[in-house]
Amino acid sequence: MTPRHRNILLAASLALNIGFVAIAVQRHWPGDEPAQAAASLTQRLGLSPGKQAAWAALEAPFLEDLAENWADIRAQRQALLDEVFAARPDAARLDGIQAKIARLQDAQQKRVIRQLLAERSVLDPGQQAMLKDLLMQEFAAQATRVEQLHQTAPATR
């Protein structure tokens, strides 16, 4: 495998891995709507009305920010794929796109960590443990879409 191909795979892998945390925080577990999932989570955590209000105040701006960042990441992923599948991929352009994706992912991960710390401050120790367990279950159950694609792709010979 050439260094260029390894870098492309690394960029794609990093982009997908950061998705684990963001998706888990946004969804917490499967639901039709993010607001519905958040309502279910607040109920499951047993939040009082005051804690629910504090949680909602933290959640709304975070989800908006997260959506904007994901839009930026998707745009860079599209640029990466366009370049990879161009007639003559430009290594310098690929490196630049990869660096941009890495910066966006780093910012995304920092946002998620800040959000989890803020949410943690609203919760009592039992609720914190429950949220941690739910997130760990989500992480353990997730496979990236790339993994899923490769697992379900028919074998060719």
ROVEX-540485 format. One line per 4 residues: number of its first residue (from 1); for each residue x, y, z of N, C-alpha, C, O. Coordinates in pm, 1 decimal, decimal comma. Layout:
N
NUM = X:Y:Z:X:Y:Z:X:Y:Z:X:Y:Z ~ ...
// end
This chain:
157
1 = 85,2:-117,1:0,0:0,0:0,0:0,0:89,9:123,5:0,0:184,9:132,8:77,7 ~ 58,6:216,6:-87,1:140,4:336,8:-97,5:106,0:431,7:16,8:-2,7:424,0:74,1 ~ 198,4:520,6:49,5:169,5:617,9:155,9:45,6:702,0:123,9:-31,2:735,8:214,0 ~ 25,8:735,5:-2,9:-89,5:816,7:-41,1:-219,3:741,5:-11,8:-312,3:798,7:45,0
5 = -226,3:615,6:-49,5:-345,8:536,5:-23,2:-367,6:518,2:126,6:-481,0:522,0:174,4 ~ -259,5:498,6:199,9:-270,4:484,9:345,5:-326,2:613,3:405,9:-410,3:608,2:495,6 ~ -279,9:728,3:357,3:-329,2:856,5:408,1:-477,3:874,8:377,4:-552,8:926,7:459,6 ~ -517,7:832,0:259,2:-658,9:843,0:222,6:-743,4:756,0:314,9:-846,9:799,2:365,6
9 = -697,9:633,5:335,7:-771,7:544,2:425,4:-772,9:597,9:568,0:-873,8:587,2:637,7 ~ -661,9:655,2:611,5:-656,2:713,6:745,5:-755,8:828,0:758,1:-827,4:837,4:857,8 ~ -760,8:914,5:658,1:-854,4:1027,1:661,2:-998,6:976,9:667,5:-1078,7:1027,0:746,4 ~ -1031,0:879,3:585,2:-1166,8:824,8:586,0:-1197,8:759,6:720,6:-1307,5:775,1:774,2
13 = -1101,8:687,8:773,7:-1120,4:621,5:901,9:-1142,7:723,0:1013,7:-1232,6:706,3:1096,1 ~ -1061,9:826,9:1016,6:-1077,6:930,2:1119,3:-1212,7:998,2:1107,8:-1278,3:1025,5:1208,4 ~ -1254,0:1025,5:984,8:-1382,6:1090,6:964,0:-1496,5:1005,1:1017,6:-1590,3:1056,1:1078,9 ~ -1487,9:877,9:994,6:-1594,2:789,0:1040,1:-1588,4:766,4:1190,8:-1692,4:759,4:1256,3
17 = -1469,0:755,0:1245,9:-1456,9:729,5:1389,7:-1511,9:842,9:1473,5:-1576,4:818,6:1575,5 ~ -1487,8:965,6:1432,5:-1540,7:1077,6:1510,6:-1692,7:1076,7:1507,2:-1758,8:1129,3:1596,7 ~ -1746,3:1016,7:1403,4:-1891,5:1004,7:1393,9:-1952,1:923,8:1506,0:-2066,1:948,1:1545,5 ~ -1877,6:827,8:1558,0:-1928,4:747,1:1668,3:-1972,2:835,6:1784,1:-2084,5:824,5:1833,2
21 = -1884,6:921,4:1825,9:-1914,8:1004,8:1942,3:-2028,2:1101,0:1911,5:-2121,3:1114,9:1990,9 ~ -2021,2:1166,4:1798,7:-2123,6:1265,1:1765,7:-2261,2:1202,2:1751,2:-2360,2:1256,6:1800,1 ~ -2267,6:1090,0:1685,5:-2396,3:1022,9:1667,4:-2451,8:977,8:1801,7:-2570,8:993,4:1828,8 ~ -2366,5:922,8:1884,2:-2412,9:874,4:2014,1:-2466,4:988,4:2099,3:-2569,3:974,4:2165,4
25 = -2397,3:1099,9:2097,5:-2443,5:1213,9:2176,1:-2573,2:1269,3:2118,6:-2665,3:1304,4:2192,4 ~ -2579,1:1276,5:1985,6:-2698,1:1333,6:1923,8:-2819,5:1243,2:1941,0:-2929,4:1291,2:1969,0 ~ -2800,5:1114,3:1924,5:-2913,9:1021,4:1929,0:-2933,2:958,1:2064,8:-3046,4:935,4:2107,7 ~ -2824,0:929,5:2132,7:-2820,9:857,1:2259,8:-2867,2:713,1:2242,9:-2809,6:623,0:2304,0
29 = -2964,4:690,2:2165,7:-3006,1:558,1:2120,5:-3108,7:580,3:2010,7:-3156,3:692,3:1992,5 ~ -3143,5:475,1:1937,3:-3229,4:494,5:1820,0:-3361,0:562,7:1853,5:-3423,2:533,9:1955,8 ~ -3401,9:652,0:1767,1:-3527,9:722,7:1779,6:-3557,5:790,7:1647,9:-3467,5:810,9:1566,4 ~ -3682,3:826,1:1626,6:-3720,7:886,8:1500,6:-3670,0:1030,1:1488,5:-3631,2:1072,8:1379,8
33 = -3670,0:1102,4:1595,3:-3631,5:1242,5:1593,5:-3530,6:1268,0:1704,5:-3540,0:1208,0:1811,6 ~ -3432,1:1358,2:1679,7:-3338,2:1391,0:1787,9:-3409,1:1443,0:1912,8:-3370,7:1409,2:2024,7 ~ -3512,6:1525,4:1893,9:-3584,7:1577,7:2010,5:-3654,2:1465,4:2085,1:-3658,7:1464,6:2208,1 ~ -3708,8:1370,2:2009,7:-3775,5:1256,0:2071,7:-3674,4:1171,2:2148,6:-3702,4:1125,8:2259,6
37 = -3556,5:1150,1:2089,0:-3453,1:1072,6:2156,6:-3407,1:1144,6:2282,8:-3385,1:1081,5:2386,1 ~ -3392,6:1277,6:2274,5:-3351,2:1354,4:2391,8:-3456,6:1346,1:2501,0:-3423,3:1333,8:2618,9 ~ -3585,1:1352,7:2462,1:-3692,5:1340,9:2561,4:-3687,7:1203,3:2626,2:-3703,6:1190,8:2747,6 ~ -3665,8:1100,0:2545,1:-3655,3:965,3:2600,3:-3537,5:954,2:2695,2:-3546,7:890,1:2799,8
41 = -3427,5:1016,5:2658,5:-3309,2:1010,7:2742,8:-3333,8:1081,0:2875,6:-3297,1:1028,9:2980,9 ~ -3394,6:1197,3:2871,7:-3419,8:1268,4:2997,7:-3513,4:1187,5:3086,9:-3499,2:1188,0:3209,1 ~ -3609,2:1118,1:3025,7:-3698,4:1031,6:3103,5:-3621,9:912,6:3158,8:-3637,5:876,2:3275,4 ~ -3540,1:852,8:3075,4:-3464,9:734,3:3118,4:-3367,3:768,9:3230,4:-3344,9:689,2:3321,5
45 = -3310,1:887,5:3222,6:-3218,5:931,4:3327,8:-3293,2:977,3:3452,3:-3232,5:996,8:3557,7 ~ -3424,1:994,4:3440,8:-3504,3:1036,8:3555,5:-3477,1:1180,8:3595,5:-3469,8:1212,3:3714,3 ~ -3462,0:1268,2:3496,7:-3433,4:1407,8:3527,6:-3556,7:1478,7:3581,0:-3667,6:1459,9:3531,0 ~ -3535,8:1559,3:3681,9:-3643,3:1642,3:3736,0:-3676,6:1749,6:3632,4:-3599,4:1771,2:3539,0
49 = -3790,6:1816,8:3648,1:-3823,7:1923,2:3552,0:-3714,2:2030,8:3542,0:-3685,8:2081,2:3433,3 ~ -3654,6:2064,7:3654,2:-3546,5:2164,3:3651,7:-3424,7:2115,0:3574,6:-3364,2:2189,1:3497,2 ~ -3390,1:1988,8:3597,0:-3276,3:1931,6:3524,3:-3308,9:1914,2:3376,2:-3221,3:1929,1:3291,1 ~ -3434,9:1882,5:3345,2:-3475,2:1871,5:3205,6:-3458,8:2005,3:3133,6:-3413,5:2010,1:3019,2
53 = -3495,8:2112,5:3201,0:-3481,7:2246,3:3141,3:-3334,8:2280,3:3120,2:-3297,0:2334,8:3016,5 ~ -3252,4:2247,6:3219,3:-3108,3:2273,6:3206,2:-3049,5:2190,6:3092,3:-2967,7:2239,2:3014,3 ~ -3092,0:2066,1:3084,1:-3045,6:1976,0:2978,0:-3084,0:2031,8:2840,6:-3000,6:2038,2:2750,3 ~ -3209,9:2071,9:2825,6:-3258,9:2125,7:2697,7:-3182,4:2251,4:2658,5:-3152,4:2272,3:2541,0
57 = -3150,7:2335,6:2757,7:-3075,3:2458,4:2728,4:-2935,3:2425,8:2677,2:-2881,1:2498,4:2593,8 ~ -2877,1:2317,6:2726,3:-2744,7:2275,3:2679,0:-2753,0:2208,7:2541,7:-2665,9:2227,7:2456,8 ~ -2857,4:2131,6:2521,7:-2867,9:2045,3:2403,9:-2893,6:2122,4:2274,5:-2829,6:2094,0:2173,2 ~ -2984,0:2217,6:2275,2:-3024,5:2284,9:2150,7:-2907,3:2352,3:2078,7:-2887,0:2326,1:1960,1
61 = -2830,0:2437,6:2145,3:-2719,2:2500,9:2072,3:-2611,8:2400,4:2030,9:-2548,3:2416,2:1926,6 ~ -2591,9:2297,9:2112,3:-2493,7:2195,0:2078,0:-2533,3:2123,5:1949,2:-2450,1:2105,3:1860,3 ~ -2659,0:2083,2:1938,7:-2704,1:2010,5:1820,2:-2697,3:2097,2:1694,7:-2666,7:2047,4:1586,4 ~ -2725,8:2227,0:1708,9:-2712,1:2317,8:1594,0:-2566,7:2326,7:1549,9:-2536,5:2317,8:1430,9
65 = -2477,8:2343,9:1645,4:-2334,6:2352,8:1616,5:-2283,0:2224,0:1554,6:-2204,2:2225,7:1460,0 ~ -2328,4:2113,1:1609,3:-2288,8:1981,6:1559,4:-2332,8:1964,5:1413,8:-2256,3:1915,5:1330,7 ~ -2455,3:2004,8:1383,7:-2508,0:1992,6:1247,0:-2425,4:2076,3:1149,6:-2395,6:2031,2:1039,1 ~ -2388,7:2196,9:1189,5:-2306,4:2281,9:1103,4:-2170,6:2218,2:1078,5:-2121,2:2217,9:965,8
69 = -2110,2:2164,2:1184,0:-1979,0:2102,2:1170,0:-1987,4:1979,5:1080,6:-1898,6:1956,2:998,5 ~ -2094,1:1900,3:1095,8:-2109,7:1782,9:1010,4:-2125,7:1823,2:865,3:-2075,4:1754,6:776,3 ~ -2194,9:1933,3:839,7:-2209,2:1980,8:702,1:-2072,0:2013,9:643,7:-2043,7:1981,0:528,5 ~ -1987,7:2078,5:722,6:-1851,3:2110,9:677,2:-1770,1:1984,0:651,8:-1697,0:1975,0:553,1
73 = -1783,3:1886,8:740,7:-1709,6:1760,7:724,3:-1758,0:1688,0:598,7:-1677,4:1636,7:521,0 ~ -1890,7:1684,0:579,3:-1943,8:1618,4:459,0:-1892,2:1684,6:331,9:-1859,2:1616,2:235,0 ~ -1885,3:1815,9:331,9:-1833,3:1887,5:214,5:-1687,6:1849,9:188,0:-1648,1:1831,0:72,9 ~ -1609,1:1839,4:292,6:-1468,4:1801,7:275,8:-1455,4:1655,9:233,0:-1368,4:1623,0:152,4
77 = -1539,6:1569,1:285,0:-1537,5:1429,0:241,7:-1569,9:1419,5:93,2:-1508,7:1341,4:20,3 ~ -1667,2:1499,8:48,9:-1702,1:1500,3:-93,4:-1582,8:1547,4:-176,2:-1551,8:1489,8:-280,5 ~ -1517,0:1651,5:-129,3:-1398,9:1700,3:-200,8:-1290,3:1593,0:-204,3:-1222,5:1575,8:-305,6 ~ -1274,2:1521,4:-93,9:-1175,2:1414,0:-87,0:-1207,4:1304,8:-189,2:-1119,4:1260,1:-262,8
81 = -1332,2:1262,8:-193,2:-1371,9:1159,2:-288,5:-1359,7:1207,7:-432,9:-1316,8:1133,3:-521,2 ~ -1398,0:1333,6:-455,6:-1382,7:1388,7:-590,5:-1237,8:1383,8:-634,6:-1207,7:1349,5:-748,9 ~ -1149,0:1418,0:-543,9:-1006,0:1418,0:-578,7:-952,0:1276,3:-593,7:-875,5:1248,7:-686,1 ~ -990,6:1187,4:-504,6:-944,2:1048,3:-512,8:-983,5:986,5:-647,1:-905,3:913,3:-707,8
85 = -1104,8:1016,4:-692,6:-1153,4:955,5:-815,4:-1136,9:1044,5:-938,2:-1194,3:1016,9:-1043,6 ~ -1059,4:1150,0:-924,5:-1026,9:1233,9:-1040,7:-935,9:1155,2:-1134,6:-872,9:1057,5:-1094,2 ~ -929,9:1198,2:-1258,1:-844,8:1129,8:-1355,9:-700,0:1124,7:-1308,2:-631,1:1024,4:-1326,9 ~ -655,2:1232,4:-1247,1:-519,2:1239,0:-1193,1:-523,1:1304,2:-1054,9:-508,5:1425,8:-1042,6
89 = -542,6:1224,1:-953,0:-549,1:1281,5:-817,5:-422,4:1360,1:-783,2:-310,6:1317,8:-812,7 ~ -442,9:1473,4:-721,3:-333,4:1560,8:-681,3:-300,3:1532,9:-534,1:-382,6:1556,9:-445,7 ~ -180,9:1482,7:-509,2:-140,6:1444,7:-373,0:-143,4:1564,7:-277,7:-184,9:1552,0:-162,5 ~ -99,3:1680,0:-325,9:-98,3:1798,4:-239,2:-240,4:1839,5:-202,8:-267,7:1876,2:-88,5
93 = -329,6:1833,2:-299,0:-470,2:1866,9:-270,2:-529,2:1764,6:-172,7:-601,4:1802,6:-80,5 ~ -500,4:1638,1:-191,1:-548,7:1535,1:-97,2:-496,9:1561,9:43,6:-571,4:1551,3:141,1 ~ -369,3:1596,5:53,5:-311,9:1627,7:185,3:-383,5:1746,3:249,5:-411,2:1745,2:369,4 ~ -413,4:1848,8:168,9:-482,6:1966,9:221,0:-623,0:1934,3:269,2:-666,1:1980,3:374,9
97 = -693,2:1854,9:191,0:-829,0:1815,4:230,1:-824,8:1729,8:355,9:-906,0:1746,9:446,8 ~ -729,8:1638,3:359,8:-715,0:1552,5:477,8:-687,6:1636,7:601,8:-743,9:1611,3:708,3 ~ -601,7:1736,1:588,0:-570,9:1823,8:701,7:-694,7:1900,8:746,4:-718,1:1917,7:866,1 ~ -773,6:1947,2:650,4:-895,9:2020,9:683,8:-994,9:1929,9:757,7:-1055,5:1971,1:856,6
101 = -1010,8:1807,2:709,8:-1099,3:1711,7:777,0:-1049,7:1686,3:919,5:-1128,9:1682,5:1013,6 ~ -919,5:1669,1:934,6:-863,2:1644,7:1068,1:-891,5:1762,0:1161,7:-924,5:1741,6:1278,5 ~ -878,7:1885,3:1110,9:-908,0:2003,3:1194,7:-1055,6:2006,9:1234,1:-1089,9:2034,7:1349,0 ~ -1142,0:1978,4:1136,7:-1285,7:1977,9:1166,2:-1321,1:1868,7:1266,9:-1402,5:1890,4:1356,7
105 = -1260,0:1751,8:1251,6:-1286,1:1641,9:1344,8:-1234,3:1675,0:1484,5:-1298,7:1643,4:1584,6 ~ -1119,9:1737,4:1490,3:-1064,9:1776,3:1620,0:-1159,6:1874,5:1688,9:-1187,9:1861,1:1807,9 ~ -1208,0:1972,9:1613,6:-1302,7:2069,4:1669,9:-1430,7:1998,9:1713,6:-1486,7:2030,2:1818,7 ~ -1476,5:1903,7:1632,7:-1598,0:1828,7:1664,6:-1579,9:1749,5:1794,6:-1666,6:1750,8:1882,0
109 = -1467,3:1681,7:1805,4:-1441,9:1602,2:1924,9:-1434,6:1691,4:2048,7:-1485,0:1654,5:2154,8 ~ -1373,1:1806,4:2035,8:-1366,0:1899,2:2149,0:-1504,8:1948,3:2188,3:-1534,5:1962,0:2307,0 ~ -1590,8:1975,3:2088,5:-1729,6:2015,4:2116,9:-1802,4:1906,2:2194,9:-1870,4:1933,5:2293,8 ~ -1787,2:1783,6:2149,3:-1855,7:1671,7:2213,8:-1807,8:1657,0:2358,5:-1888,7:1635,4:2448,8
113 = -1679,3:1668,5:2380,0:-1625,3:1657,7:2515,7:-1679,2:1770,2:2603,3:-1719,3:1746,2:2717,2 ~ -1680,4:1894,3:2550,5:-1736,5:2006,5:2627,9:-1883,0:1980,8:2661,4:-1928,5:2009,4:2772,2 ~ -1956,6:1926,1:2563,8:-2098,7:1897,8:2586,9:-2116,9:1791,5:2693,4:-2200,1:1806,3:2782,9 ~ -2039,6:1684,5:2684,2:-2052,0:1578,9:2785,2:-2017,3:1630,8:2924,2:-2082,2:1593,7:3021,9
117 = -1917,2:1715,0:2933,9:-1881,9:1773,9:3064,0:-1994,2:1863,2:3115,1:-2025,1:1863,0:3234,3 ~ -2055,5:1940,2:3024,0:-2167,4:2026,0:3065,0:-2286,2:1941,2:3108,9:-2349,9:1970,6:3210,1 ~ -2315,9:1835,6:3032,4:-2426,9:1747,8:3069,5:-2398,1:1679,3:3202,2:-2487,1:1663,4:3285,8 ~ -2274,8:1639,5:3220,5:-2234,3:1573,8:3345,0:-2264,7:1662,4:3465,6:-2306,1:1613,5:3570,7
121 = -2244,0:1792,0:3449,6:-2265,1:1884,5:3562,0:-2412,3:1894,7:3600,8:-2443,6:1935,9:3712,5 ~ -2502,8:1857,9:3510,5:-2646,1:1861,3:3538,8:-2689,9:1735,0:3613,3:-2790,8:1735,6:3683,9 ~ -2614,1:1628,0:3597,1:-2655,2:1496,9:3647,0:-2597,0:1464,3:3783,8:-2489,0:1511,2:3819,8 ~ -2670,3:1383,5:3859,0:-2615,1:1330,8:3983,0:-2528,4:1208,9:3948,4:-2531,6:1162,5:3834,4
125 = -2452,2:1156,9:4042,8:-2361,4:1044,9:4011,2:-2430,7:922,5:3949,5:-2374,3:860,0:3859,7 ~ -2547,9:888,1:3994,2:-2620,0:774,7:3936,9:-2660,3:799,9:3791,8:-2650,8:711,4:3706,8 ~ -2705,3:921,7:3765,7:-2743,1:957,5:3628,7:-2619,8:963,5:3538,1:-2626,2:925,7:3421,1 ~ -2508,6:1011,0:3592,4:-2384,2:1012,9:3515,5:-2344,5:871,2:3475,5:-2307,2:846,5:3360,8
129 = -2352,6:779,1:3570,1:-2316,4:639,7:3542,5:-2409,4:580,4:3437,0:-2365,3:505,8:3349,6 ~ -2537,7:613,6:3445,4:-2633,5:561,8:3348,2:-2603,7:616,9:3208,4:-2606,7:542,3:3110,5 ~ -2575,4:745,8:3199,0:-2542,6:805,4:3069,2:-2415,2:743,6:3012,6:-2408,2:711,8:2893,9 ~ -2316,0:726,9:3097,1:-2191,5:664,1:3051,6:-2218,9:523,6:2998,4:-2168,9:486,7:2892,2
133 = -2296,9:446,1:3070,6:-2329,6:309,9:3026,9:-2403,9:310,6:2893,0:-2375,3:228,8:2805,5 ~ -2498,4:402,1:2877,3:-2572,7:411,1:2751,6:-2480,3:444,8:2634,9:-2491,4:386,6:2527,0 ~ -2389,8:538,6:2657,4:-2295,1:576,2:2551,5:-2199,9:461,0:2520,0:-2168,2:436,7:2403,5 ~ -2154,4:390,8:2622,5:-2066,2:276,9:2599,1:-2138,0:166,8:2520,9:-2078,0:103,6:2434,0
137 = -2264,5:143,5:2550,8:-2342,6:45,1:2474,9:-2355,0:87,7:2329,0:-2343,8:5,6:2238,1 ~ -2378,1:215,5:2308,2:-2389,3:268,4:2171,8:-2258,3:248,7:2095,7:-2259,2:204,7:1980,7 ~ -2146,8:280,9:2159,1:-2016,3:265,1:2094,0:-1989,1:119,5:2059,4:-1938,6:88,6:1951,5 ~ -2022,9:30,5:2151,6:-1995,1:-111,2:2130,4:-2079,7:-169,6:2017,2:-2036,2:-261,8:1948,3
141 = -2198,7:-117,0:1998,4:-2290,6:-172,1:1898,8:-2269,8:-115,3:1759,6:-2317,2:-173,3:1662,0 ~ -2200,9:-4,6:1748,5:-2189,3:61,3:1619,1:-2078,8:3,0:1532,9:-1969,9:-28,6:1580,8 ~ -2108,5:-9,8:1409,3:-2007,6:-37,1:1307,2:-2015,5:80,2:1211,5:-2123,6:133,7:1186,6 ~ -1903,9:119,4:1159,3:-1907,3:230,2:1064,3:-1978,7:186,0:938,4:-1987,9:66,4:910,4
145 = -2028,5:279,9:863,8:-2094,7:248,0:737,5:-1996,8:180,7:641,3:-2036,3:93,3:564,1 ~ -1871,7:220,1:645,3:-1772,5:156,5:559,5:-1756,5:10,6:599,6:-1749,6:-76,9:513,3 ~ -1750,7:-16,3:729,3:-1742,3:-155,1:775,0:-1865,5:-232,9:730,1:-1854,5:-345,6:681,9 ~ -1982,3:-172,3:746,3:-2105,2:-238,7:706,2:-2105,0:-266,8:556,4:-2143,5:-375,5:513,3
149 = -2062,4:-170,8:478,2:-2057,9:-187,4:333,4:-1967,5:-304,0:295,6:-2002,2:-386,3:210,8 ~ -1852,4:-309,7:359,1:-1758,2:-416,3:326,3:-1802,8:-552,5:381,1:-1769,8:-656,7:324,4 ~ -1876,5:-550,5:489,7:-1924,6:-677,2:546,1:-2037,5:-734,7:463,3:-2051,5:-856,7:453,9 ~ -2118,8:-648,2:402,6:-2234,1:-696,2:327,0:-2207,2:-703,9:178,2:-2293,4:-748,0:102,2
153 = -2089,4:-662,0:135,1:-2058,4:-667,7:-6,9:-2041,2:-814,3:-47,7:-1976,9:-892,0:22,8 ~ -2099,3:-850,9:-162,1:-2084,1:-990,5:-205,0:-1938,3:-1021,3:-239,7:-1865,8:-936,6:-291,9 ~ -1898,6:-1141,3:-210,1:-1762,3:-1184,6:-240,7:-1747,2:-1198,9:-391,7:-1835,8:-1251,1:-459,4 ~ -1636,0:-1152,8:-442,6:-1609,1:-1165,9:-586,5:-1485,6:-1250,5:-604,6:-1392,2:-1243,8:-524,7
157 = -1485,1:-1328,2:-707,2:-1370,2:-1412,6:-736,8:-1335,3:-1401,8:-880,9:-1240,4:-1465,7:-926,4
// end
